[in-house]
Amino acid sequence: MCLLLSAKSEIKICHTFLEPGDAYMEVDSMHALIEKKARRREFFDTDAWVNHIRAVKVNGAKYEVNVVEQDHFLDFKRLVALQNWDTDTTHCRVKWSKVRQVRVDPQQSNVVFFRYEYRGEEFTMNTNSRRGRPVSLKSYKLLEKS
């Protein structure tokens, strides 16, 4: 998704991931309250969850729920199937769960730069290294999820 956005919009993107368990976010207490109030209850559809979340907060403003419909999603499966997301340029397997930073540049539209440590060595992956016709991200048409 970042590669496609970078190529089409001609912007550089650098996405840094937090260390697991290393940060407190205000939303953590929100999720804890929703889960606590949901214990020993059964929900049979998404509408019941939406109503539960809206009603869970007793004091102050109620939680605002934005419902996302199926047609709001884009389908990247076809694009990903055409690309290499397994190995870097040195043919080493990418350990995605350990990646701490991803960077893409529109000047190198099918290349992903990534790091396993914030100030560590930067690795490179060419997503067009699969056999077959290379993917041109500037002209690629993304399908809506059906």
C-alpha positions, 0 to 999 in steps of 0.5 A: 500500500505504501509503495503504491501511494508513494509511486502514484503521489510521488511522496517519500514514506517512512513508517516506524513501528513501536516496540511491543509493550513499550508505549501507553496510548489513551485508547488502551483504557478505552479498549479495556473498558469495552472488553471489561463490559463485554465479558459474559455477553454474547454478540451475534452481529456487528450492530450489537457491538456498535451499540455496546461500544456506544453505551459502554461509557457512563460519564462524559461524552459517549464513544463515537463509532464510525462504521466501516462498510465492506466497500470501503476497503481496497483489495491488495491481494492481486498486487501482492501476488505479483510481487516479492515480499519474502526475500531481500536483495541478498536473498535472505528471508525478511522477518516481518515481525522483527521489522522496526522501520519501513521506508519507500521512495518514489524515485525507486518505486518497487524498492522497500528499505527496512530496518530491524533496529531503529539505528541499525543497518538498512536492508533493501528488498526489490518487490519486482524480483519475481519472475514474470513481467515487472509491476508498474506501480504508477499505472497499476489499477487497484480493484475495490474489494467485492 
